[in-house]
Amino acid sequence: MKNIFVALNAAVFGSSIALIGLAGAQPAFAQAAGPDAAAPAPPAQMEIYNDTRCGSWRDDNWMPNGNCPPDTDKMRHEHLAGTITFVTGHLVTLQLTDRKLVVNDQPALDTKRTGKVAVGREVVAHGYWLDGTFFVTSLV
């Protein structure tokens, strides 16, 4: 009976791997950390950029301080004005004059620069675009 369960588990596992391969995805296997293992590093994106290291906002204008590369198509600073229409965790939907936009306010949450994030609040979001996502560094 034990051999049947082993064979059945192997067949199910093999089928799962085959289906993952057909879908074009690579299987990901979790690695168990031992008691002496270090915690995994945060994503590189969060390590690379720190808004206050690169400049500051003055009257809705980005003032770079020369410590970081200039804005490019990949990353640029901007401010957006709109009304909060939906909040889910660190994602905030803003109704702008011409469209709705979901922004990531995690950097502002980390530095406690959001104020009350509530539906209906009119805000100015200062931050930066990085690879098509707007990251909020302060919400006023």
GROMACS elastic network, one bead per residue, 0.5 to 0.9 nm:
[ bonds ]
;  ai    aj funct       b0    kb
    1     4     6  0.52105   500
    1     5     6  0.66684   500
    1     6     6  0.88848   500
    2     5     6  0.52574   500
    2     6     6  0.63056   500
    2     7     6  0.86691   500
    3     6     6  0.50416   500
    3     7     6  0.60536   500
    3     8     6  0.84535   500
    4     7     6  0.51183   500
    4     8     6  0.59966   500
    4     9     6  0.85479   500
    5     9     6  0.60390   500
    5    10     6  0.84956   500
    6     9     6  0.52079   500
    6    10     6  0.61719   500
    6    11     6  0.86334   500
    7    10     6  0.51034   500
    7    11     6  0.61625   500
    7    12     6  0.86937   500
    8    11     6  0.50897   500
    8    12     6  0.62223   500
    8    13     6  0.85727   500
    9    12     6  0.51607   500
    9    13     6  0.60559   500
    9    14     6  0.84700   500
   10    13     6  0.51010   500
   10    14     6  0.59745   500
   10    15     6  0.84894   500
   11    14     6  0.51003   500
   11    15     6  0.60744   500
   11    16     6  0.85698   500
   12    15     6  0.51134   500
   12    16     6  0.61739   500
   12    17     6  0.87271   500
   13    16     6  0.50980   500
   13    17     6  0.63236   500
   13    18     6  0.86572   500
   14    17     6  0.51806   500
   14    18     6  0.61796   500
   14    19     6  0.86723   500
   15    18     6  0.50032   500
   15    19     6  0.61418   500
   15    20     6  0.85783   500
   16    19     6  0.51580   500
   16    20     6  0.61929   500
   16    21     6  0.85871   500
   17    20     6  0.50912   500
   17    21     6  0.61594   500
   17    22     6  0.86901   500
   17    26     6  0.88441   500
   17    27     6  0.69598   500
   18    21     6  0.50194   500
   18    22     6  0.62346   500
   18    23     6  0.87065   500
   19    22     6  0.50127   500
   19    23     6  0.62447   500
   19    24     6  0.88062   500
   20    23     6  0.51297   500
   20    24     6  0.65549   500
   20    25     6  0.56311   500
   20    26     6  0.67557   500
   20    27     6  0.65767   500
   21    24     6  0.52517   500
   21    25     6  0.58836   500
   21    26     6  0.65583   500
   21    27     6  0.77129   500
   22    25     6  0.76746   500
   23    26     6  0.87437   500
   25    28     6  0.88784   500
   33    36     6  0.78357   500
   33    37     6  0.56092   500
   33    38     6  0.80446   500
   33    39     6  0.84491   500
   34    37     6  0.52170   500
   34    38     6  0.87237   500
   35    38     6  0.85543   500
   37    40     6  0.88449   500
   38    41     6  0.86670   500
   41    44     6  0.80593   500
   42    45     6  0.83399   500
   42    46     6  0.69810   500
   42    47     6  0.72238   500
   43    46     6  0.58027   500
   43    47     6  0.69005   500
   44    47     6  0.50574   500
   44    48     6  0.61347   500
   44    49     6  0.89959   500
   45    48     6  0.54012   500
   45    49     6  0.67725   500
   46    49     6  0.61088   500
   46    50     6  0.78252   500
   46   107     6  0.87676   500
   47    50     6  0.77039   500
   49    53     6  0.80841   500
   49    54     6  0.82716   500
   49    68     6  0.89447   500
   50    53     6  0.54441   500
   50    54     6  0.68051   500
   50   107     6  0.87648   500
   51    54     6  0.53991   500
   51    55     6  0.64790   500
   51    56     6  0.73850   500
   51   107     6  0.88436   500
   51   127     6  0.79026   500
   51   128     6  0.83817   500
   51   137     6  0.71538   500
   52    55     6  0.54389   500
   52    56     6  0.60319   500
   52   137     6  0.89732   500
   53    56     6  0.83701   500
   53    65     6  0.81599   500
   53    67     6  0.69110   500
   53    68     6  0.78163   500
   54    63     6  0.86281   500
   54    64     6  0.58380   500
   54    65     6  0.57940   500
   54    66     6  0.68110   500
   54    67     6  0.53505   500
   54    68     6  0.52759   500
   54    69     6  0.83884   500
   55    62     6  0.71495   500
   55    63     6  0.54900   500
   55    66     6  0.76252   500
   55    67     6  0.77655   500
   55    68     6  0.83579   500
   56    61     6  0.83521   500
   56    62     6  0.59940   500
   56    63     6  0.53673   500
   56    64     6  0.65515   500
   56    65     6  0.77733   500
   57    60     6  0.59483   500
   57    61     6  0.54990   500
   57    63     6  0.60033   500
   57    64     6  0.86463   500
   57   126     6  0.75889   500
   57   127     6  0.89567   500
   58    61     6  0.51984   500
   58    62     6  0.64905   500
   58    63     6  0.69286   500
   59    62     6  0.84590   500
   60    78     6  0.82754   500
   60    79     6  0.64760   500
   60   124     6  0.86119   500
   60   126     6  0.73784   500
   61    77     6  0.89479   500
   61    78     6  0.79777   500
   61    79     6  0.79783   500
   62    77     6  0.65970   500
   62    78     6  0.73108   500
   62    79     6  0.86256   500
   62   126     6  0.88084   500
   64    67     6  0.77299   500
   64    68     6  0.78015   500
   64    70     6  0.77859   500
   65    68     6  0.75883   500
   66    69     6  0.72207   500
   66    70     6  0.79161   500
   68    71     6  0.89457   500
   69    72     6  0.85374   500
   70    75     6  0.86826   500
   70    76     6  0.80287   500
   71    74     6  0.78532   500
   71    75     6  0.56545   500
   71    77     6  0.68489   500
   72    75     6  0.51736   500
   72    76     6  0.56520   500
   73    76     6  0.66294   500
   73   129     6  0.86957   500
   73   130     6  0.85934   500
   73   131     6  0.83370   500
   74   129     6  0.74458   500
   74   130     6  0.57859   500
   74   131     6  0.53756   500
   74   132     6  0.76909   500
   75   128     6  0.67155   500
   75   129     6  0.52265   500
   75   131     6  0.66534   500
   75   132     6  0.84333   500
   76   127     6  0.86193   500
   76   128     6  0.54069   500
   76   129     6  0.52995   500
   76   130     6  0.70087   500
   77   126     6  0.78476   500
   77   127     6  0.57766   500
   77   129     6  0.62483   500
   77   130     6  0.89662   500
   78   125     6  0.84015   500
   78   126     6  0.62692   500
   78   127     6  0.58007   500
   78   128     6  0.56001   500
   78   129     6  0.73422   500
   78   134     6  0.87655   500
   79   124     6  0.66367   500
   79   125     6  0.54079   500
   79   127     6  0.61435   500
   79   128     6  0.78251   500
   79   136     6  0.87389   500
   80    94     6  0.89062   500
   80    96     6  0.76795   500
   80   123     6  0.81592   500
   80   124     6  0.55492   500
   80   125     6  0.50948   500
   80   126     6  0.66181   500
   80   127     6  0.84217   500
   81    94     6  0.82497   500
   81    95     6  0.85149   500
   81    96     6  0.64302   500
   81    97     6  0.83239   500
   81   122     6  0.75237   500
   81   123     6  0.57557   500
   81   125     6  0.62554   500
   81   126     6  0.88821   500
   82    94     6  0.56329   500
   82    95     6  0.52721   500
   82    97     6  0.70589   500
   82   100     6  0.89176   500
   82   121     6  0.84712   500
   82   122     6  0.56820   500
   82   123     6  0.56255   500
   82   124     6  0.65754   500
   82   125     6  0.81622   500
   83    93     6  0.83073   500
   83    94     6  0.53339   500
   83    95     6  0.51285   500
   83    96     6  0.68196   500
   83   119     6  0.76159   500
   83   120     6  0.58997   500
   83   121     6  0.55854   500
   83   123     6  0.60262   500
   83   124     6  0.86759   500
   84    87     6  0.75280   500
   84    92     6  0.68637   500
   84    93     6  0.58373   500
   84    95     6  0.63515   500
   84   117     6  0.77749   500
   84   118     6  0.66567   500
   84   120     6  0.53640   500
   84   121     6  0.55300   500
   84   122     6  0.64374   500
   84   123     6  0.73369   500
   85    92     6  0.77436   500
   85    93     6  0.55927   500
   85    94     6  0.57974   500
   85    95     6  0.63935   500
   85   100     6  0.87381   500
   85   118     6  0.81614   500
   85   119     6  0.50063   500
   85   120     6  0.60987   500
   85   121     6  0.82133   500
   86    91     6  0.84067   500
   86    92     6  0.59160   500
   86    93     6  0.50096   500
   86    94     6  0.73934   500
   86   102     6  0.88197   500
   86   118     6  0.79688   500
   86   119     6  0.58505   500
   86   120     6  0.86718   500
   87    90     6  0.75062   500
   87    91     6  0.60379   500
   87    93     6  0.63029   500
   87   117     6  0.76028   500
   87   118     6  0.72634   500
   87   119     6  0.70743   500
   88    91     6  0.53700   500
   88    92     6  0.64460   500
   88    93     6  0.85873   500
   89    92     6  0.77814   500
   89   105     6  0.89871   500
   89   106     6  0.87967   500
   90   103     6  0.82660   500
   90   104     6  0.57240   500
   90   105     6  0.53806   500
   90   106     6  0.53314   500
   90   109     6  0.77816   500
   91   102     6  0.63630   500
   91   103     6  0.56552   500
   91   105     6  0.62825   500
   91   106     6  0.78762   500
   92   101     6  0.81817   500
   92   102     6  0.54783   500
   92   103     6  0.53178   500
   92   104     6  0.64362   500
   92   105     6  0.69434   500
   92   117     6  0.83319   500
   93   100     6  0.66742   500
   93   101     6  0.55305   500
   93   103     6  0.62766   500
   93   104     6  0.89638   500
   94    99     6  0.84140   500
   94   100     6  0.55904   500
   94   101     6  0.52620   500
   94   102     6  0.62241   500
   94   103     6  0.74311   500
   94   122     6  0.89521   500
   94   123     6  0.86817   500
   95    98     6  0.79067   500
   95    99     6  0.61335   500
   95   101     6  0.65543   500
   95   102     6  0.89239   500
   96    99     6  0.52514   500
   96   100     6  0.57410   500
   96   101     6  0.72358   500
   97   100     6  0.82901   500
  101   134     6  0.88224   500
  102   133     6  0.84039   500
  102   134     6  0.79116   500
  103   133     6  0.68653   500
  103   134     6  0.52104   500
  103   135     6  0.61063   500
  103   136     6  0.69013   500
  104   107     6  0.78013   500
  104   108     6  0.88427   500
  104   133     6  0.74152   500
  104   134     6  0.62077   500
  104   136     6  0.60575   500
  105   108     6  0.53482   500
  105   109     6  0.61845   500
  105   110     6  0.86766   500
  105   114     6  0.78856   500
  105   125     6  0.88892   500
  105   127     6  0.89041   500
  105   134     6  0.84288   500
  105   135     6  0.58085   500
  105   137     6  0.67985   500
  105   138     6  0.79626   500
  105   139     6  0.81956   500
  106   110     6  0.60453   500
  106   111     6  0.87386   500
  106   135     6  0.73530   500
  106   136     6  0.71309   500
  106   137     6  0.79127   500
  107   110     6  0.51183   500
  107   111     6  0.65325   500
  107   112     6  0.85888   500
  107   113     6  0.85432   500
  107   127     6  0.88753   500
  107   135     6  0.68532   500
  107   136     6  0.61867   500
  107   137     6  0.52166   500
  107   138     6  0.79600   500
  108   111     6  0.52524   500
  108   112     6  0.58401   500
  108   114     6  0.56683   500
  108   127     6  0.88154   500
  108   135     6  0.83614   500
  108   136     6  0.57939   500
  108   138     6  0.50479   500
  108   139     6  0.70751   500
  109   113     6  0.61891   500
  109   114     6  0.61286   500
  109   136     6  0.87904   500
  109   137     6  0.80754   500
  109   138     6  0.83597   500
  110   113     6  0.78314   500
  110   137     6  0.88848   500
  111   114     6  0.83517   500
  111   137     6  0.79923   500
  111   138     6  0.84404   500
  112   115     6  0.74835   500
  112   138     6  0.83536   500
  113   137     6  0.71409   500
  113   139     6  0.62411   500
  113   140     6  0.79621   500
  114   117     6  0.66142   500
  114   125     6  0.89078   500
  114   136     6  0.87322   500
  114   137     6  0.81890   500
  114   138     6  0.56624   500
  114   140     6  0.66633   500
  115   138     6  0.87346   500
  115   139     6  0.67884   500
  115   140     6  0.69282   500
  116   121     6  0.83745   500
  117   121     6  0.73907   500
  117   139     6  0.84894   500
  118   121     6  0.58147   500
  119   122     6  0.87574   500
  122   140     6  0.85131   500
  123   139     6  0.63444   500
  123   140     6  0.54100   500
  124   138     6  0.82457   500
  124   139     6  0.58376   500
  124   140     6  0.52780   500
  125   135     6  0.89732   500
  125   136     6  0.59541   500
  125   137     6  0.75162   500
  125   138     6  0.59816   500
  125   140     6  0.65265   500
  126   135     6  0.83825   500
  126   136     6  0.56925   500
  126   137     6  0.57855   500
  126   138     6  0.52871   500
  126   139     6  0.63789   500
  126   140     6  0.81786   500
  127   134     6  0.68951   500
  127   135     6  0.55092   500
  127   138     6  0.67869   500
  127   139     6  0.87872   500
  128   133     6  0.82037   500
  128   134     6  0.56188   500
  128   135     6  0.54380   500
  128   136     6  0.67455   500
  128   137     6  0.77698   500
  129   132     6  0.60228   500
  129   133     6  0.54279   500
  129   135     6  0.62546   500
  129   136     6  0.89135   500
  130   133     6  0.53563   500
  130   134     6  0.64170   500
  130   135     6  0.73740   500
  131   134     6  0.84791   500
  136   139     6  0.68842   500
